[in-house]
Amino acid sequence: MSAALALRLRAVNAAPERPERAYVLYWMTASRRVRWSHALDRAVERARALGRPLVILEALRAGYPHASDRLHRFVLDGMADTAARLEGGPVRYHAYVEPAPGAGKGLLAALAARACLVVTDDWPCFFLPRMLAAAARQVDVRLEAVDGNGLLPLRAADRTFTTARSLRAFLQKVLPAHLAAGPRPDPLARAGLAGPASLPAEVLRRWPAASAALLRGEPTALAALPIDHAVPPAPMRGGWAEAERRLARFVAGPLGRYAVDRDAPGVEGTSRLSPYLHFGHTSAHRVLDAVARAEGWTPARLAGPKGGAREGWWGVSPSAEAFLDQLVTWRELAFNTCARRPDDYDRYDALPAWARETLEAHAGDPRPHLYDLDALEGARTHDPLWNAAQRQLLREGWFHGYLRMLWGKKLLEWSPHPRDALARMAALMDRWSLDGRDPNSYAGYAWVLGRYDRAWPSRPVFGKVRSMSSARTAAKVDVTGYLARYGPA
């Protein structure tokens, strides 16, 4: 095992490998793809070394928080891509969709009972850490979790970073050593694997593979599942192939003007890759690879440490530099917080002391407007720009990054208490957004309330936490087309 992979891998239980058994099992939970995957690299490596076939289990629960037609369909798109990629090859792929909450209980243990080793993904938030800990108690074979979340292994960080500049300075010192240790673009190409493996008949009877109708995300198939049908599928489709199409379009066009257009809601100036990164349908390594190819970049163009300066380190165009700062610095700052503060990354009490003190001092300030959650969810406020952002979220399962900041700041202004604002941000995003329930979304809510930021001149309601207004936003960027597109009808 390479030193780079060793930093990304951890044993979740104390059970041994059992080389006499039938296959190596990769339990795909977060990196839902068969390209550019550290966990799949590890599973292939062990299967080849042991001379055993590889089995991939990808399951979709019915009872996870906020399960809906929207989230299910997006995940199912990825399952369909994976099934197509693996069809006819040596890897046995078992895609399982729970018909009822709890119906999948026992499936992992049943497959692990015939496995030499179980490899899975390490993900630092939502219900996945609890699910992994429970699995470790249920299997009698070594269970390994592999961190494929970012360019920097989570365990390579020596502290919890509290600002983007502090993490950026750290990355400028240590990241170059990790860039050469990325995952293989296609771990299954010429892998020399035995197989395909056979699965026990009793397993297939009790936990049958997902139907073709489900993998296509057909409405009637989704309607039969006990999930939230009031949240319809989004126009954006999931899966590796769609992520590749979006990435190709972005680097061929909007990337060149990203520094100029990214804050303009009426312009398609962003990548819209966050849902694909969240569900593991693409990876930060793959996105960096595409940007590097477009820019003709190699790691040799990296500048030396620059003390956390935002520009001039990557050695690419200003727009590519701005995009990579979002993809790497800000995204990995969020993962760093979740990984190192697993018990309170999403809690109000975990905000910086100065932010909590000033928010509490102004908690009793008169609010010019107060809305309940139902009015907010339905985009029924007095503010046309906020309503437009909320409607984009409802319709598309995603909304513009710059407006997300305004959206959150207004929730702080319109909620009875900052704690309520935090709960409402999570409730609306978790239910409606394809990229909610993610380190980046939790970081965004906390940023609204002062995390990763500094104190500003005091204002009513906000105190010293940065404020934003729709009027100032409209004066800064053109929102005319956006308002027309996401109007009430």
C-alpha positions in Angstrom: 0.0 0.0 0.0 1.3 3.4 -0.9 1.9 6.0 1.8 -0.6 8.3 0.1 -3.3 5.6 0.3 -2.4 4.7 3.9 -3.3 8.3 4.9 -6.7 8.0 3.3 -7.5 4.5 4.7 -8.7 3.5 8.2 -9.8 0.2 9.6 -13.3 0.7 11.1 -13.3 -2.6 13.0 -10.8 -5.0 14.5 -11.8 -8.1 12.5 -9.2 -9.7 10.2 -9.1 -10.2 6.4 -10.4 -13.6 5.5 -8.6 -14.6 2.3 -10.2 -18.0 2.1 -13.6 -16.5 1.3 -15.2 -15.9 -2.0 -14.8 -12.3 -3.1 -13.8 -8.7 -2.1 -16.8 -6.5 -1.4 -16.8 -2.8 -2.1 -19.8 -1.2 -0.4 -20.3 2.0 -2.4 -21.9 4.7 -0.2 -20.5 8.1 -1.0 -18.2 7.8 -4.1 -21.0 6.5 -6.3 -18.9 6.0 -9.4 -16.4 3.6 -11.0 -13.9 6.2 -12.1 -11.4 8.4 -10.2 -12.2 6.6 -6.9 -9.7 6.0 -4.2 -12.0 3.4 -2.5 -12.4 1.5 -5.8 -8.7 1.6 -6.3 -8.2 -0.1 -2.9 -10.9 -2.7 -3.6 -9.4 -3.6 -6.9 -5.9 -3.8 -5.4 -7.0 -6.2 -2.7 -9.1 -8.3 -5.1 -6.2 -8.7 -7.5 -3.7 -9.5 -4.6 -6.1 -12.1 -3.2 -7.0 -13.6 -6.5 -10.7 -13.1 -5.8 -13.6 -11.5 -7.8 -14.8 -8.1 -6.9 -18.5 -7.4 -5.9 -19.9 -3.9 -5.7 -22.9 -3.2 -3.5 -24.7 0.1 -4.0 -27.8 0.4 -1.9 -30.4 3.2 -1.7 -32.4 3.4 1.6 -36.0 4.4 1.8 -35.8 5.8 5.3 -33.0 8.3 5.1 -33.9 11.9 6.2 -35.7 13.8 3.4 -35.9 10.8 1.0 -37.9 12.0 -2.0 -38.5 11.5 -5.7 -35.9 14.2 -6.4 -33.1 12.7 -4.4 -33.9 9.1 -5.3 -34.1 9.8 -9.0 -30.7 11.6 -9.0 -29.1 8.6 -7.2 -30.8 6.1 -9.5 -29.4 7.9 -12.5 -26.0 7.2 -11.1 -26.9 3.5 -10.4 -28.0 3.2 -14.0 -24.7 4.6 -15.2 -22.7 2.2 -13.0 -24.8 -0.8 -14.1 -24.2 0.0 -17.8 -20.5 0.5 -17.2 -20.1 -2.9 -15.4 -22.5 -5.0 -17.6 -20.7 -8.0 -19.1 -17.5 -7.5 -17.2 -15.9 -9.4 -14.4 -17.2 -7.2 -11.6 -20.5 -8.2 -10.0 -22.7 -5.1 -9.3 -25.7 -5.4 -7.0 -27.9 -2.3 -7.0 -30.5 -2.6 -4.2 -33.3 -0.1 -3.6 -35.3 -0.5 -0.4 -39.0 -1.0 -0.9 -39.7 0.0 2.7 -37.6 1.6 5.5 -35.5 -1.1 7.1 -36.1 -3.7 4.4 -32.4 -3.7 3.5 -31.3 -4.5 7.1 -29.0 -7.5 7.0 -28.0 -7.2 3.4 -24.5 -5.9 4.1 -23.9 -8.6 6.7 -25.1 -11.3 4.4 -22.7 -10.3 1.6 -19.9 -9.7 4.1 -20.2 -13.2 5.4 -18.7 -14.4 2.1 -16.2 -11.6 1.7 -12.4 -11.6 2.3 -12.6 -7.9 3.0 -15.1 -5.1 2.9 -14.0 -1.7 1.5 -16.3 1.4 1.8 -16.2 5.2 1.5 -15.4 7.6 4.3 -17.7 10.5 4.5 -17.7 12.9 7.4 -21.3 14.1 7.9 -25.1 13.5 7.7 -26.1 9.9 8.7 -23.2 8.2 7.0 -20.7 8.1 9.9 -23.4 6.5 12.1 -24.3 4.0 9.4 -20.6 3.1 9.1 -20.2 2.6 12.8 -23.2 0.4 12.9 -21.9 -1.7 10.0 -18.6 -2.2 11.8 -20.5 -4.0 14.6 -22.4 -6.2 12.2 -19.7 -7.7 10.0 -17.1 -10.4 11.0 -14.5 -9.3 8.5 -12.1 -6.4 8.1 -14.0 -3.2 7.2 -11.9 -0.4 5.7 -13.1 3.1 5.0 -11.3 5.1 2.3 -11.3 8.9 2.2 -11.9 10.0 -1.4 -13.4 13.4 -0.5 -10.8 15.9 -1.7 -7.4 16.6 -3.0 -6.0 16.7 0.5 -6.6 13.6 2.6 -8.7 14.7 5.6 -6.1 13.2 8.0 -3.3 15.3 6.5 -4.7 18.4 8.1 -3.0 19.1 11.5 -5.9 21.3 12.9 -9.4 22.6 12.4 -9.1 25.6 10.1 -11.3 28.6 11.0 -10.7 30.8 7.8 -10.2 30.1 4.1 -6.9 32.0 4.3 -5.5 29.8 7.0 -6.4 26.6 5.1 -5.2 28.1 1.8 -1.8 28.9 3.4 -1.6 25.2 4.6 -2.6 23.9 1.2 0.1 26.0 -0.5 2.7 24.2 1.7 1.5 20.6 1.7 -0.9 20.0 -1.2 1.8 19.6 -4.0 3.0 16.4 -2.3 -0.5 14.9 -2.6 -1.4 16.0 -6.2 0.6 13.1 -7.7 -1.3 10.6 -5.6 -4.7 10.9 -7.1 -7.0 8.0 -7.9 -6.7 6.1 -11.2 -9.0 7.5 -13.9 -10.3 4.0 -14.7 -9.5 1.5 -12.0 -11.2 -1.4 -13.8 -9.3 -1.0 -17.1 -7.0 -3.9 -17.6 -7.4 -4.8 -13.9 -7.0 -8.5 -14.4 -9.8 -9.4 -12.0 -11.3 -12.8 -11.6 -15.1 -13.1 -11.9 -17.8 -12.4 -12.0 -18.7 -13.7 -8.6 -22.0 -15.5 -7.8 -24.2 -14.2 -5.0 -26.1 -16.6 -2.8 -29.6 -17.3 -4.1 -31.2 -16.5 -0.7 -29.6 -13.1 -0.8 -31.0 -12.3 -4.2 -34.4 -13.6 -3.2 -34.6 -11.4 -0.1 -32.8 -8.4 -1.5 -33.4 -8.4 -5.2 -31.6 -6.1 -7.6 -33.3 -2.9 -8.6 -35.7 -3.2 -11.5 -35.0 -1.6 -14.9 -37.9 0.7 -14.3 -36.4 1.9 -11.0 -33.0 2.5 -12.6 -34.7 4.6 -15.2 -36.4 6.6 -12.5 -39.8 6.0 -14.0 -42.6 7.9 -12.2 -44.7 4.8 -11.5 -41.7 3.0 -10.0 -40.9 6.0 -7.7 -44.6 6.3 -6.8 -44.5 2.8 -5.3 -41.7 3.8 -2.8 -42.5 5.2 0.7 -40.7 8.5 0.1 -41.7 12.2 -0.2 -43.6 12.5 -3.5 -44.3 16.2 -2.9 -40.7 16.9 -4.0 -40.6 16.0 -7.7 -37.5 15.0 -9.7 -35.4 17.9 -10.8 -34.7 18.7 -14.4 -31.0 18.0 -13.7 -30.2 14.3 -14.2 -27.6 12.5 -12.1 -24.8 10.1 -12.9 -21.2 10.0 -14.1 -22.1 10.6 -17.8 -24.2 13.7 -17.1 -21.5 15.0 -14.8 -18.9 14.5 -17.6 -21.2 16.5 -20.0 -21.6 19.3 -17.6 -17.9 19.4 -16.8 -17.0 19.5 -20.5 -19.4 22.3 -21.2 -18.1 24.3 -18.3 -14.4 24.1 -19.1 -15.1 24.8 -22.8 -17.1 28.0 -22.0 -18.0 29.5 -18.7 -14.6 28.6 -17.1 -13.0 31.3 -19.2 -15.2 34.0 -17.6 -15.7 32.5 -14.2 -14.1 35.3 -12.3 -16.4 37.8 -14.0 -19.6 35.9 -14.4 -19.8 33.7 -11.3 -21.8 36.2 -9.2 -24.2 37.1 -12.0 -27.5 35.1 -11.5 -28.7 35.8 -15.0 -25.6 34.3 -16.6 -24.8 30.6 -16.8 -21.4 31.3 -15.3 -20.9 28.5 -12.8 -20.2 24.9 -13.1 -23.4 23.5 -11.4 -21.3 20.5 -10.4 -22.1 20.6 -6.7 -24.9 17.9 -6.9 -22.5 15.6 -8.7 -19.7 16.2 -6.2 -22.2 15.7 -3.3 -23.5 12.3 -4.6 -20.0 11.2 -5.7 -21.0 11.1 -9.4 -17.7 13.0 -10.0 -14.7 13.9 -7.9 -12.5 16.9 -7.2 -9.6 15.0 -8.8 -11.6 14.6 -12.0 -12.6 18.2 -12.1 -9.1 19.4 -11.5 -7.9 17.1 -14.3 -10.4 18.7 -16.7 -9.4 22.2 -15.7 -5.7 21.3 -16.0 -6.2 20.0 -19.5 -8.1 23.1 -20.5 -5.4 25.4 -19.1 -2.4 23.3 -20.2 -1.4 23.1 -16.5 0.9 20.8 -14.6 1.9 20.9 -10.9 5.2 22.3 -12.0 3.4 25.7 -12.5 2.5 25.9 -8.8 4.1 28.9 -7.1 5.8 28.5 -3.7 3.8 29.2 -0.5 2.2 32.6 -0.7 0.9 33.0 2.9 -2.7 32.1 1.9 -3.0 34.7 -0.8 -6.0 34.0 -3.0 -4.4 34.6 -6.3 -1.3 33.6 -8.1 -0.6 30.2 -6.5 -2.0 27.7 -9.0 -0.4 29.3 -12.0 -3.5 29.3 -14.2 -5.7 32.0 -15.6 -7.5 34.3 -13.2 -10.8 32.7 -13.8 -9.4 29.2 -13.4 -7.7 30.4 -10.2 -11.0 31.6 -8.8 -12.7 28.4 -9.7 -10.0 26.2 -8.1 -10.2 28.3 -5.0 -13.9 27.3 -4.7 -13.3 23.7 -5.6 -10.3 23.2 -3.3 -10.0 25.8 -0.6 -13.6 26.5 0.3 -14.9 22.9 -0.3 -12.1 21.3 1.7 -12.5 23.9 4.5 -16.0 22.6 4.9 -14.8 18.9 4.9 -12.1 19.8 7.4 -14.7 21.2 9.8 -17.0 18.2 9.5 -14.2 15.7 9.9 -12.6 17.4 12.9 -15.8 18.5 14.7 -18.1 15.4 14.1 -20.3 16.1 17.0 -21.2 19.8 16.4 -20.3 20.9 12.9 -24.0 21.8 12.3 -24.8 23.2 15.7 -25.5 26.8 16.6 -23.4 26.5 19.8 -20.4 25.6 17.6 -20.3 29.0 16.0 -17.3 31.3 16.9 -17.8 32.9 20.3 -17.8 36.4 18.9 -20.5 35.5 16.4 -22.7 33.9 19.1 -22.2 36.8 21.5 -23.2 39.5 18.9 -26.1 37.5 17.6 -27.5 36.9 21.1 -27.0 40.6 22.0 -29.2 41.5 19.0 -31.7 38.5 19.2 -34.3 40.8 20.7 -34.0 43.5 18.0 -37.2 44.2 16.2 -37.5 42.3 12.9 -39.1 44.3 10.1 -40.6 41.1 8.8 -41.1 37.6 10.3 -42.2 34.6 8.3 -43.1 31.1 9.2 -41.4 28.1 7.5 -44.4 27.4 5.3 -44.3 31.0 3.8 -40.6 30.7 3.3 -40.8 27.3 1.7 -43.5 28.6 -0.7 -41.5 31.7 -1.6 -44.2 34.0 -0.2 -42.3 36.9 1.1 -42.3 40.6 0.3 -38.8 40.3 -1.4 -39.0 39.4 -5.1 -35.3 38.5 -5.4 -35.4 36.2 -2.4 -38.6 34.6 -3.7 -36.9 34.0 -7.1 -34.0 32.3 -5.5 -36.3 30.1 -3.5 -38.4 29.2 -6.6 -35.2 28.2 -8.4 -34.5 25.8 -5.5 -38.0 24.4 -5.6 -38.0 24.0 -9.4 -34.5 22.9 -10.1 -33.1 21.4 -6.9 -30.2 23.9 -7.1 -29.9 27.7 -6.9 -27.3 30.3 -7.7 -24.2 30.4 -5.4 -24.1 34.1 -4.9 -27.8 34.3 -4.1 -27.4 31.5 -1.5 -25.5 34.0 0.7 -28.3 36.5 0.4 -30.9 33.8 0.9 -29.4 32.8 4.2 -28.8 36.3 5.4 -32.5 37.2 4.8 -33.5 34.1 6.8 -31.4 35.4 9.7 -33.2 38.7 9.4 -36.7 37.2 9.1 -36.5 34.5 11.8 -37.4 35.0 15.5 -33.9 33.9 16.6 -30.6 33.0 14.9 -31.1 29.4 16.0 -34.4 29.4 14.0 -32.5 30.8 11.0 -30.0 27.9 11.1 -32.8 25.3 11.5 -34.7 26.8 8.5 -31.7 26.9 6.2 -31.1 23.2 6.9 -34.8 22.3 6.6 -35.3 24.0 3.2 -32.0 22.9 1.7 -32.1 19.4 3.0 -35.5 18.8 1.5 -35.3 20.6 -1.8 -31.6 20.8 -2.8 -29.7 18.2 -4.6 -26.5 19.4 -2.9 -27.9 19.8 0.6 -26.9 17.4 3.5 -23.3 18.1 2.6 -20.2 19.7 4.3 -20.5 22.6 1.9 -24.1 23.2 2.7 -23.4 23.1 6.5 -20.5 25.4 6.0 -22.7 27.8 4.1 -25.3 28.0 6.9 -22.6 28.6 9.4 -21.0 31.3 7.2 -24.3 33.2 7.2 -24.0 33.2 11.0 -20.3 34.3 11.2 -18.2 31.2 10.8 -15.1 31.6 8.6 -15.7 35.4 8.6 -14.7 38.4 10.7 -16.6 41.0 12.7 -18.2 43.9 10.7 -19.6 47.2 11.9 -22.7 46.5 14.1 -26.1 46.6 12.6 -29.6 45.8 14.0 -30.5 42.1 14.0 -27.1 41.1 12.6 -24.9 42.7 15.2 -21.3 42.3 13.9 -22.1 39.5 11.6 -21.9 40.5 7.9 -25.3 41.7 6.5 -26.6 41.6 3.0 -29.6 43.1 1.3 -31.5 42.4 -1.8 -31.2 46.1 -2.8 -27.4 46.1 -2.6 -27.3 42.8 -4.4 -29.4 44.1 -7.3 -27.2 47.2 -7.5 -24.1 45.0 -7.7 -25.2 42.5 -10.2 -27.9 42.5 -12.9 -30.8 40.4 -11.7 -33.4 41.5 -14.2 -33.3 38.4 -16.3 -33.2 36.2 -13.2 -36.3 37.8 -11.7 -38.2 37.3 -15.0 -37.1 33.7 -15.3 -38.0 32.7 -11.7 -41.1 34.9 -11.3 -44.3 33.6 -9.6 -45.6 31.8 -12.7 
